[in-house]
């Protein structure tokens, strides 16, 4: 049987009162996989049988995205919120060119519909008025979407740094990461106090005063410290760099020790041994500094410095590790 004949028969049986024929017709239409048959499934959205309602939604999920956004009009205008949500979740699969239909979803009393439709609308052109109406929306999630849209300029993003929601503040910090905006020490301190992710504050703290840098480091967990060191290594390469000197003067040896990894030179080695010799620095961190020198175990200066540490350190773990280093090249 030709495909067109199969399709015509299936569409006819879709209206049948015989349940077996009707179900078989649905399976046949999905197998034929022609998006032009989508309209035939619309009556099933209000069928008493949940199986048919589910298949009708499956038809929309499968075929609507192959057509234009207007195809979702049936779901968008339906009284059932569940159908509205299906449409909302599909919006971003369509080209952003029909904001008015999406605004019907935004006006629904459902946060998911508002979130998805807001994302879509703010991708459309000429939506300045809509942006103005949502940038101060009651929902922080909506405010974040507005902030991340093309309509939010740097002035608006800076203003959102004062938002009561940490999620909004963090989104603003991400958007300002590569900007020249300078945050005040007071602003950074308030963010840290309020529980804003300190990793997002790193770029701004490093351009601030010394006390803020120290405060930030204290708030970082192990992953945060890794991010901090990564940021340092990408942007600062010399011991003479101001931020490196600040960290040294503030005795932030754990951070500096990690920053030193892979670096060579007289000044670098001198600083490295200075950190290894500081008993107040975490001994695990100091052991790592020693262990990273095993590839240079044949160098006379490395052997000499390792022997000094092995003979003078108050930490047994440091002494053993340094002793192993001093003899590793022999």
Secondary structure, DSSP 8 states (H G I E B T S, - for coil): --HHHHHHHHHHHTT-S-HHHHHHHHHHHHHHT-GGGGGGGGGGGG-SSHHHHHHHHHHHHHHGGGS-GGGGHHHHT-S-HHHHHHHHHHGGGS-S--HHHHHHHHTSS-HHHHHHHHHHHTTSSS-HHHHHHHTT-SSHHHHHHHHTSTT--HHHHHHGGG-S-HHHHHHHHHHTTTS-----HHHHHHHHHTT--GGGGHHHHTTS-HHHHHHHHHH--HHHHHHHHHHHHHH---TTSHHHHHHHHTT-HHHHHHHTTT--SHHHHHHHHHHHT-TTS-HHHHHHHHHTTGGGTT-HHHHHHHHHHHHH-S-HHHHHHHHHHHHHT-
